[in-house]
Amino acid sequence: MPTNHRSSTPQKCDLCTLGLRKKKWSIQEDFRGGATPVSIPTAKAAPIAEKILHSPSVTKPVKLWEPIPEDKQRELFKWMLEEKRKIKPKDPEEKKRIDEEKAILKQFILAKPIPSI
């Protein structure tokens, strides 16, 4: 009998070539750089219209902070002015912007009642 003929029962390689064997994919294989899964086309179904449910937005109540005392505000403005003086401007536009910010801080520091922002 010739041994080069295939037997009547499909062998493992025959199942692979016929497309009858499906490989199960795991997430670990995909992230390790293994073979990428191939999508198998399925029967086309009519698209299902998705209903978007809007849940009522839950707003958190605004926490009201105690007002900062004027002397603390003045200290803060003075500190900000000192920090602005330390900045080395890179171009004339930045220097102009820093000078304007320093002028505003000086106005806040010298004002009798500090304006609320």
C-alpha positions as CSV (number, residue, x, y, z in Angstrom):
1,M,0.0,0.0,0.0
2,P,1.3,3.4,-0.8
3,T,2.0,5.5,2.3
4,N,1.9,8.9,0.6
5,H,-1.9,9.0,0.5
6,R,-3.8,10.9,3.1
7,S,-6.0,9.0,5.5
8,S,-9.8,9.6,5.4
9,T,-9.8,11.2,8.9
10,P,-8.6,14.8,8.9
11,Q,-5.4,15.3,10.8
12,K,-4.3,18.4,12.8
13,C,-2.7,20.2,9.9
14,D,-5.7,19.4,7.7
15,L,-8.0,21.1,10.2
16,C,-5.8,24.2,10.1
17,T,-5.7,24.4,6.3
18,L,-9.5,23.9,6.1
19,G,-10.1,26.7,8.5
20,L,-12.1,24.5,10.9
21,R,-9.8,25.0,13.8
22,K,-10.3,28.3,15.7
23,K,-7.6,29.7,17.9
24,K,-8.6,31.2,21.2
25,W,-6.9,34.6,21.8
26,S,-6.0,35.9,25.2
27,I,-5.2,39.4,26.2
28,Q,-1.7,38.4,27.4
29,E,-0.8,37.1,23.9
30,D,-1.9,40.4,22.3
31,F,0.2,42.5,24.7
32,R,3.2,40.3,24.4
33,G,3.4,41.0,20.7
34,G,2.0,37.6,19.6
35,A,-0.1,37.1,16.5
36,T,-2.8,39.6,16.0
37,P,-6.4,38.3,16.0
38,V,-8.2,38.3,12.7
39,S,-11.8,39.4,12.7
40,I,-14.1,36.9,11.0
41,P,-16.9,38.5,8.9
42,T,-20.3,37.6,10.2
43,A,-23.7,38.0,8.7
44,K,-24.6,41.6,8.4
45,A,-27.4,42.7,10.7
46,A,-29.3,45.9,10.7
47,P,-27.7,48.5,12.8
48,I,-29.3,48.9,16.2
49,A,-30.2,52.4,17.1
50,E,-28.5,53.2,20.4
51,K,-30.6,55.1,22.9
52,I,-28.6,57.6,24.9
53,L,-29.9,57.9,28.4
54,H,-29.1,61.2,30.0
55,S,-28.6,60.9,33.7
56,P,-29.4,64.0,35.7
57,S,-26.2,65.9,36.4
58,V,-25.2,65.8,40.0
59,T,-23.7,69.1,41.1
60,K,-21.7,69.3,44.2
61,P,-22.6,72.2,46.4
62,V,-20.1,75.0,46.2
63,K,-18.0,75.2,49.4
64,L,-17.9,78.8,50.6
65,W,-14.5,79.7,52.0
66,E,-14.1,82.1,54.8
67,P,-12.9,85.5,53.5
68,I,-9.1,86.0,53.8
69,P,-8.3,88.9,56.2
70,E,-7.0,92.1,54.6
71,D,-3.6,91.9,56.3
72,K,-3.1,88.3,54.9
73,Q,-4.1,89.5,51.5
74,R,-1.6,92.3,51.6
75,E,1.1,89.9,52.6
76,L,0.2,87.6,49.8
77,F,0.2,90.5,47.3
78,K,3.7,91.6,48.6
79,W,5.0,88.1,48.2
80,M,3.7,88.0,44.6
81,L,5.3,91.3,43.8
82,E,8.6,90.1,45.1
83,E,8.4,87.0,43.0
84,K,7.5,89.1,39.9
85,R,10.6,91.1,40.5
86,K,12.8,88.0,40.4
87,I,11.6,87.0,37.0
88,K,14.0,87.6,34.1
89,P,11.9,88.5,31.0
90,K,13.0,86.8,27.8
91,D,11.6,89.4,25.4
92,P,10.1,92.9,25.5
93,E,6.5,91.5,25.4
94,E,7.0,89.5,28.5
95,K,8.7,92.4,30.3
96,K,5.7,94.6,29.4
97,R,3.3,91.9,30.7
98,I,5.2,91.5,34.0
99,D,5.4,95.3,34.5
100,E,1.6,95.5,34.1
101,E,1.1,92.7,36.6
102,K,3.4,94.4,39.1
103,A,1.5,97.7,38.7
104,I,-1.8,95.9,39.5
105,L,-0.2,94.3,42.5
106,K,1.1,97.7,43.7
107,Q,-2.4,99.1,43.4
108,F,-3.9,96.3,45.5
109,I,-1.2,96.7,48.2
110,L,-1.7,100.5,48.4
111,A,-5.5,100.5,48.3
112,K,-7.2,101.2,51.7
113,P,-9.9,98.6,51.3
114,I,-8.6,95.8,49.2
115,P,-10.9,95.3,46.2
116,S,-12.6,91.9,46.0
117,I,-11.6,89.9,43.0
